[in-house]
Amino acid sequence: MKAEKSKGINTKARILMTSLHLFNKLGLSKVTLRTIAKEMNISQGNLNYHFKKRKDILEALYFQLVELMNSRFEQVSFEEISLKSSFENIQVMMHNFYDYRFFMLDFVQIMRENERISKHYRQLVELRQKQFLGLFKLLENEGLIRSEEIEGEYLHLYTRMNIMGDFWLSSAICTQELSPVLIDKYSRIIFMEFYPYLTLKGKEQFREIID
């Protein structure tokens, strides 16, 4: 019984790994359950034992990505607050987005078609907003960014960073071939959003990071 259970877990994990690879390589529209089963050299019936529909695989991969992001935010709470740690957090998140890039490239379609993911994502955005606003407040307390001059400035900063985080891959693929090299480039572009809000102390840290 234990051996069977272990085998089932391994097969399920392999299905998710293979699905992620195929979704990233071919795009959402070109990958079916049959495509995944063929790639794994297993029967579709075997695959259906673990995931009855393609949307079940999508949801499992989505929540894998969410868990990776949640783990990073939990780790942030134990780190010393600085612009360097903020930049490193952006890089980690961008790596995660790249590893699950089909989500970002087929984002609108997934949101339209999958009610469970769409509902959870909207709740997640509200949570991330609170987390980022809390981070901005800590950076302000450290004297790295100034206080708001216009009400809602930092809410708008979060919104811009969130939009860029979700759609940088869509923008990049329109003009160039996607590669991991782009992660650092776009991490720096997003990090630049901090600059107008930095104090002199913050600008010193910023230049050390960018240079």
Legacy VTK file of the C-alpha trace (Angstrom):
# vtk DataFile Version 3.0
C-alpha trace
ASCII
DATASET POLYDATA
POINTS 211 float
0.000 0.000 0.000
2.787 2.435 0.889
4.661 1.603 -2.307
1.524 2.236 -4.370
0.923 5.532 -2.607
4.539 6.625 -3.176
4.315 5.643 -6.826
1.136 7.711 -7.164
2.775 10.780 -5.673
5.781 10.422 -7.965
3.576 10.045 -11.027
1.512 13.062 -10.041
4.628 15.151 -9.538
5.989 13.993 -12.913
2.729 14.957 -14.579
2.994 18.459 -13.148
6.650 18.794 -14.146
5.955 17.588 -17.672
2.877 19.798 -18.001
4.816 22.859 -16.871
7.545 22.111 -19.404
5.049 21.682 -22.246
2.957 24.718 -21.327
6.104 26.851 -21.209
7.431 25.454 -24.484
4.261 25.272 -26.594
1.767 27.578 -24.918
-1.534 26.780 -23.258
-3.592 26.306 -26.431
-1.355 23.581 -27.886
-1.175 21.317 -24.840
-3.897 18.766 -24.118
-4.085 15.830 -21.732
-3.191 13.616 -24.693
-0.097 15.758 -25.405
1.044 15.389 -21.802
0.414 11.625 -21.691
2.291 11.118 -24.970
5.261 13.150 -23.713
5.372 11.001 -20.568
4.815 7.757 -22.479
1.859 6.827 -20.282
-1.768 6.149 -21.128
-4.262 8.981 -20.930
-6.231 6.780 -18.537
-3.238 6.737 -16.181
-3.001 10.517 -16.394
-6.770 10.868 -15.826
-6.430 8.863 -12.624
-4.461 11.799 -11.168
-6.003 14.724 -13.081
-9.411 14.317 -14.674
-9.260 17.581 -16.638
-6.579 19.928 -17.916
-7.927 22.664 -15.642
-7.045 20.472 -12.647
-3.404 20.524 -13.769
-3.550 24.287 -14.320
-4.899 24.831 -10.824
-2.260 22.578 -9.265
0.523 24.475 -11.061
-1.019 27.822 -10.124
-1.071 26.941 -6.443
2.514 25.665 -6.699
3.524 29.107 -7.923
1.485 30.835 -5.218
3.182 28.703 -2.575
6.615 29.664 -3.897
5.665 33.342 -3.688
4.129 32.946 -0.231
7.288 31.254 1.030
9.335 34.208 -0.200
7.099 36.724 1.539
7.310 34.710 4.763
11.100 34.769 4.504
11.079 38.562 4.006
9.654 39.042 7.495
12.871 37.571 8.953
15.259 39.648 6.839
16.811 43.019 7.573
14.867 45.678 5.715
16.945 47.357 3.024
16.773 48.261 -0.635
19.178 45.418 -1.369
16.833 42.864 0.174
13.939 44.469 -1.720
15.826 44.096 -5.002
16.685 40.485 -4.204
13.002 39.820 -3.466
12.059 41.230 -6.867
14.647 39.002 -8.540
13.345 35.884 -6.778
9.761 36.694 -7.758
10.795 37.332 -11.354
12.610 33.983 -11.441
9.427 32.303 -10.225
7.376 34.075 -12.879
9.851 32.992 -15.551
9.800 29.374 -14.377
5.984 29.407 -14.681
5.983 31.806 -17.611
3.075 30.284 -19.513
0.800 31.649 -16.772
2.004 35.169 -17.450
1.851 34.752 -21.230
-1.648 33.214 -21.195
-2.749 35.192 -18.141
-5.908 36.800 -19.548
-7.172 33.556 -21.070
-6.651 31.677 -17.811
-8.426 34.394 -15.816
-11.381 34.276 -18.205
-11.707 30.500 -18.289
-10.833 29.353 -14.782
-13.152 30.713 -12.104
-11.239 29.165 -9.198
-7.904 30.699 -10.237
-9.529 34.031 -11.102
-11.262 34.288 -7.729
-8.128 33.325 -5.806
-5.945 35.729 -7.788
-8.204 38.679 -6.954
-7.960 37.808 -3.267
-4.208 37.370 -3.639
-3.803 40.853 -5.135
-5.466 42.322 -2.049
-3.102 40.363 0.212
-0.029 41.380 -1.787
-1.164 44.994 -1.657
-1.177 44.884 2.146
2.204 43.139 2.188
3.833 45.653 -0.161
2.349 48.653 1.643
3.735 47.201 4.869
7.150 46.847 3.208
7.015 50.449 1.961
6.222 51.597 5.497
9.246 49.727 6.847
11.461 51.301 4.173
10.085 54.692 5.178
10.812 53.981 8.857
14.385 53.093 7.882
14.734 56.481 6.187
15.178 54.922 2.750
12.044 56.321 1.117
10.233 59.551 1.877
6.729 59.869 3.262
3.844 60.289 0.849
3.464 63.740 -0.660
0.205 62.823 -2.364
-2.352 60.537 -0.738
-2.200 57.045 -2.213
1.268 57.400 -3.770
2.485 54.072 -2.466
-0.720 52.294 -3.367
-0.159 53.479 -6.946
3.479 52.375 -6.734
2.372 48.877 -5.763
-0.179 48.847 -8.586
2.440 49.749 -11.191
4.860 47.157 -9.870
2.124 44.533 -9.874
1.154 45.299 -13.480
4.771 45.145 -14.621
5.349 41.922 -12.699
2.337 40.247 -14.290
2.909 41.423 -17.852
6.654 41.962 -18.406
6.939 38.591 -20.135
4.144 39.456 -22.545
5.913 42.692 -23.395
9.318 41.021 -23.733
8.184 38.225 -26.050
6.800 40.770 -28.534
10.263 42.168 -29.222
12.795 39.466 -28.359
13.397 35.814 -27.619
12.681 34.891 -24.025
15.652 33.774 -21.954
16.657 33.803 -18.263
18.974 36.748 -19.056
15.897 38.963 -19.191
15.121 38.321 -15.524
17.863 40.658 -14.323
17.008 43.287 -16.940
13.348 43.469 -16.011
14.066 43.148 -12.277
16.095 46.349 -12.591
13.325 48.055 -14.572
10.805 47.281 -11.837
13.274 48.243 -9.122
13.695 51.639 -10.806
10.122 52.412 -9.732
11.510 53.076 -6.249
13.851 55.850 -7.350
11.492 58.883 -7.303
10.628 58.081 -3.678
14.144 57.580 -2.308
15.803 59.738 0.318
19.506 60.620 0.043
20.255 57.566 2.178
18.096 55.469 -0.094
19.802 56.774 -3.235
23.192 55.787 -1.843
21.975 52.209 -1.320
20.288 52.235 -4.718
23.476 53.195 -6.580
25.443 50.465 -4.793
22.919 47.906 -6.015
22.533 49.148 -9.602
26.242 49.807 -10.126
LINES 1 212
211 0 1 2 3 4 5 6 7 8 9 10 11 12 13 14 15 16 17 18 19 20 21 22 23 24 25 26 27 28 29 30 31 32 33 34 35 36 37 38 39 40 41 42 43 44 45 46 47 48 49 50 51 52 53 54 55 56 57 58 59 60 61 62 63 64 65 66 67 68 69 70 71 72 73 74 75 76 77 78 79 80 81 82 83 84 85 86 87 88 89 90 91 92 93 94 95 96 97 98 99 100 101 102 103 104 105 106 107 108 109 110 111 112 113 114 115 116 117 118 119 120 121 122 123 124 125 126 127 128 129 130 131 132 133 134 135 136 137 138 139 140 141 142 143 144 145 146 147 148 149 150 151 152 153 154 155 156 157 158 159 160 161 162 163 164 165 166 167 168 169 170 171 172 173 174 175 176 177 178 179 180 181 182 183 184 185 186 187 188 189 190 191 192 193 194 195 196 197 198 199 200 201 202 203 204 205 206 207 208 209 210
